[in-house]
Amino acid sequence: MAKTKSIYTCQNCGAQSAKWMGKCSTCNEWNTYVEEIVEKKQSTGKLSVQISGNQPLTLDKIEMVNTQRISVGIEEFNRVLGGGIVPGSLILLGGDPGIGKSTLALQLALGLPSKNILYISGEESLQQIKLRAERLSNSISNCLFLSETSLEHIIAHTEQVKPELLILDSIQTISTELIESSPGSVGQVRECTSAILKFAKKNNVAVILIGHITKDGNLAGPKVLEHMVDTVLQFEGDTNYMYRILRSNKNRFGSTNELGIFEMRSDGLREITNPSEQLISKVSDDVSGTAIAATVEGVRPFLIEIQALVSSAAYGTPQRSSTGFDLRRLNMLLAVLEKRAGFKLIAKDVFLNIAGGLKISDPATDLAVICSILSSNIDIAINHKICFAGEVGLTGEIRAVGRIEQRIAEAAKLGFKRIYVPSLNKGFDVKKFNIEIVKVSRVEEVFKTIFA
């Protein structure tokens, strides 16, 4: 006989409480507790289990199975996953509202005409899905579409269709009758994901779950959601810009270092195979305040344009603004310029921008950042055929960076004439690159060479 009781769960962080509270003591958010009904079965006091099914094996007795990945029609998506979708895997795709998650999933479904795919939407009607498909200019497909929010009905339809790939948009709209709470609650998300996971592993069906995110940028629902799935993908970008980045935060079947770049257009998402050519302006004239950085996102090298504007503070209190670059790191680099290089910027406004709306966390962009700031401060342009790769330390030294050969090769491929790299990076042949490589150890050396 089972007993029922009420428990209150925070919809933001998943914390539980025996009574309702206005403010969560864990995440400090207001009005996030929702009542959930749980059942507690009485124990008989006896533990009697019949062992059946799988038996423990040693490694030499475990048979290896060569799983054929499902290669989708989007190569950037294949790259991030490590070669394609593994049958029986659970993929969680998250991102900001309007960033293009549903568009990416629909393009993926329509790009596999030879596969049996079931696309289930709990947010859009079938008519809305068809309108989007016609906008993508790819409405001819064998993919099956269904508008449904009941987990029991979804499982029943999936067992009937037997798809190779199941796409659910989104997990926050699906609910099960086993829990008396609204769709999107912590309990509903947890139970629905658990049921879908069991079905996917049992029937060897690959599943793509589209998930919402909170205002803090984290995936909505319990943290256990990210632990249950095999792959967590994050679709990022600024809605004011056309570029989108697909990152892998977790991948049980591949590397988390890969990166996919897309361009949002009126007819859907377009892959960008060579991001360096897209992210660097084609203006041939040299302009002060710009510098090119050779960065690496994951294992993919590309060049980005860093723009800086330095001006006198109008009201006495200088402003520090950064778009696409960590503001705290910018303040640290400004302190290094003032303390170690002798440039007085304490009474100057400093604005920094990464062109293209990208967000960069690679420390190797430090050298290009300080060069762009100094270029704007003294109003002397840097030659547009020069690029930089180096991390700046607190003492003004230029520290070694990873994958230096890939950065140099990318700069040489795009026709750059000179690249500044840390002198601490050794072990590579300078002669094999068709570009002048200047090794520097301190920021003062770079300034003397460029602005002499």
ABEGO torsion letter per residue (X at the ends): XBBBBBBBBBAAAGBBBABBBABBAAAGBBGABBBBBBBBBBBAGBBBBBBBEBBBBBAAABBBBBBBBBBBABAAAAAAAGGEBBBGBBBBBBEBBGAGAAAAAAAAAAABAABBBBBBBAABBAAAAAAAAAAAGBABBABBBBBBABAAAAAAAAAAAGBABBBBOBAAABBBAABBBBBGBAAAAAAAAAAAAAAAAAAGBBBBBBBBBBAAGBBBEBAAAAAABABBBBBBEBAABABBBBBBABBAABBAABBBBBBBBAAEBBBBABAAAAABBABABBBBGBBBBBBBBEABBBBBBBBBBBBBBAAGBBBBBBBGBBAAAAAAAAAAAAAAAGBBAAABBBBBBBBGGBBBABAAAAAAAAAAAAAAAAGBBBBAABBBBEBBBAAGBBBBBBGAAAAAAAAAAAGBABBBBBAABBGBBAAABBBBBBBBABAAAAAAAAAX
